[in-house]
Amino acid sequence: MESLQSDQLNTSTHTKVQAGATLIAASVLLSGCGIQEKIKSVTKPETPAFPPPPRNPNAETARMALSRLTFGATPGEWNRVCEMGVGGYIEEALSANREEPGVLDWRVRSLDVQSEVESSPDTLENLPDGQLLTELQQASLLRAIYSKNQLKETLADFWTNHFNIYALKNNERVLLPVDAERVVRPHVLGKFRDLLTESAHSPAMLSFLDNQLNRKGVANENYARELLELHTLGVKSGYTQKDIQEVARCFTGWRVKGGGELTSISFAKQPSQYKFDAEMHDNGAKFIPFLNLHLTPNRGKGDAESVLEALSVSPTTARFLAKKLCRRYLGEAPEAIVQRASNAYLKSDTDIRALLRPILLDGLLGGNADSRKPILKRPLDFMVSSLRALSADTDGGENLQVYLQNMGQPLYQWPMPDGYPTKEAAWTGSLLGRWNYALALTANKIGGTQLDLAPLFEARGAKTPEQKAEALTETILLTKSDSPLIQPLRRTLTHHIENARRGGIKEEQVVSEITALIFASPEFQRG
């Protein structure tokens, strides 16, 4: 992983920090509160409450909802969901309008890459390659860790992988920040038609799938193939090579402004701007058999626009998306739920919220609730859920990212267009990396990341290692200490404490190790 030196921070960083401090000071004068308290409220995560497990008949359903709709519960969130009801929580998650914490806005906006995307993306190419990728990853991690709109963030990750772009190909490190902020994030809960259209116009996508090379007489089928197989219809859905060839012809002339060199991104000042080169477009008549789509000659870029529209409203696309989202949030794809979700998508003009609602409500509250398949957490989910479980304070920077890389999931670095795999077999080799990460986290050996267990132990009155193990188990696993499901783990922790006591190991180290054992347990690894 490329290292950033402190002297690489440009003046815009210092300007942003100074401006932020000025705003804080101004708000202090207006509010009358102390400046130290105000600064802390913006620059540091708030210390959470650590209530005991809820006594609620719907506690298990609430736990499952938090496991599936978030990157992991934060302290107190289990109690909150039990109080408001799982149905209400799902609707709140779908609305995605909770106010975000000041620390998240502060830390994301302090990143040079984020600032340039918002104000002058044409200057991104002036930043070092290492900084471009590191800060893109950093913004994603910070949002996953601190956002209160967790469903939105899990969907940002889902759609990023659905429309995967490899950061280390061509000039993608320069192009990807704009794709992430202006193509994917604004549409994660909007209309799929809009998301698909924006992706098709994205310079990052056109470059990654070689549509620069797609011109009349020498069609390049890369983008057309992935558009059908990965973005809309799905593999083995019935389309043929003829469909791919005709769709590729429709996209001839769709290029990135700046030509084949890809050395400038001045086009990025406008969302998803691209260049349509009429001279490179195949203006002949076209027919896409699978879509039964006849296109008359000389329609220019309208050829591809008609294809995107037809694909977005195809029942095959609806089913493909419904199945994929079911597997993401339920671990399986029950046919009845897939059908209801597909119908809702088609009736709502490709609305992603409408598509998700039956998946989440029927899947978590309906008759299929008892048959939900346990899901092994991918490295990203494992890391973020561990940080959220005990309210860690982190900058999401390189020192943390290297552990995600060692576990096999560095963000934006899957080289194939299909996104990081979701099947469990793909991640069984990352278990050693997970253990090393858990040990480093709980021993506070990750630079820029701090885990403070004192508030938990104080809130729960935990003084002995055994009491601390109980408080940690209940808080991290969202369970009660007397649950039959965790008794094997409790015995393991007790045995470890007893051995450490006999060996004269310091209590601080013992607590660190039992926390790591909980994070590494099967009970935490699966959600």
Sequence and secondary structure as in RCSB ss.txt:
>XXXX:A:sequence
MESLQSDQLNTSTHTKVQAGATLIAASVLLSGCGIQEKIKSVTKPETPAFPPPPRNPNAETARMALSRLTFGATP
GEWNRVCEMGVGGYIEEALSANREEPGVLDWRVRSLDVQSEVESSPDTLENLPDGQLLTELQQASLLRAIYSKNQ
LKETLADFWTNHFNIYALKNNERVLLPVDAERVVRPHVLGKFRDLLTESAHSPAMLSFLDNQLNRKGVANENYAR
ELLELHTLGVKSGYTQKDIQEVARCFTGWRVKGGGELTSISFAKQPSQYKFDAEMHDNGAKFIPFLNLHLTPNRG
KGDAESVLEALSVSPTTARFLAKKLCRRYLGEAPEAIVQRASNAYLKSDTDIRALLRPILLDGLLGGNADSRKPI
LKRPLDFMVSSLRALSADTDGGENLQVYLQNMGQPLYQWPMPDGYPTKEAAWTGSLLGRWNYALALTANKIGGTQ
LDLAPLFEARGAKTPEQKAEALTETILLTKSDSPLIQPLRRTLTHHIENARRGGIKEEQVVSEITALIFASPEFQ
RG
>XXXX:A:secstr
     GGG  HHHHHHHHHHHHHHHHHHHHH   HHHHHHHHHS            TTHHHHHHHHHHHSSS  T
THHHHHHHH HHHHHHHHHHT     HHHHHHHHTSHHHHHHHH GGGGGGS HHHHHHHHHHHHHHHHHH S H
HHHHHHHHHHHHT   TTSTTHHHHHHHIIIIIIGGGTTSBHHHHHHHHHH HHHHHHTTGGG BTTB   HHHH
HIIIIIIS TTSS  HHHHHHHHHHTTTEE TTGGG    GGGGSTT  EE GGGS  S EEETTTTEEE SS T
THHHHHHHHHHHT HHHHHHHHHHHHHHHHSS  HHHHHHHHHHHHHTTSBHHHHHHHHHHHHHHSTTGGG    
B  HHHHHHHHHHHTT EE   HHHHHHHHHTT  TT   STT S  SGGGGGGGHHHHHHHHHHHHTT STTEE
   HHHHHHHT  SHHHHHHHHHHHHHTS TT GGGHHHHHHHHHHHHHHHHTT  HHHHHHHHHHHHHHSHHHH
B 
